[in-house]
């Protein structure tokens, strides 16, 4: 199944899930976990992408919204 996923051209489906870019893809075989780094707009659509694409069938899917450290520093300066 992973080999079939690797053959797919995902560029045409990424806009459907509001995924701007796939930055990196990693896998931990011992943990049965994919770690994909995505530039995306909606974590709920990422979840649907994992389900529709088949990744959620045999691996853990954990979605963690992140921001850069620089953005955190910039945002912290806005606090009163």
FENUR-V435518 format. One line per field, one symbol per residue. ss: DSSP state (H for helix, E for strand, - for the rest). phi: phi as a letter, one per 40 degrees, with the letter a starting at -180 (. if undefined). psi: psi as a letter, one per 20 degrees, with the letter a starting at -180 (. if undefined). A space follows every 50 residues. Layout:
BEGIN
ss=???
phi=???
psi=???
END
This chain:
BEGIN
ss=-HHHHHH---HHHHHHH-EEEEEEEEEE----EEEEEEEE--HHHHHHHH HHH-HHH--E--------HHHHHHHH----
phi=.cccccccccdccdcdbfccaccabbabccbfbcbbbbcabaccccdcdc cccgcccbacbbbbcbbccccccccccccc
psi=hghhhhipoihhighhjkohqohqprpohhilpqopoqorhohhhgghgh ghiihihjqqoppopqrqhhhggghhiip.
END
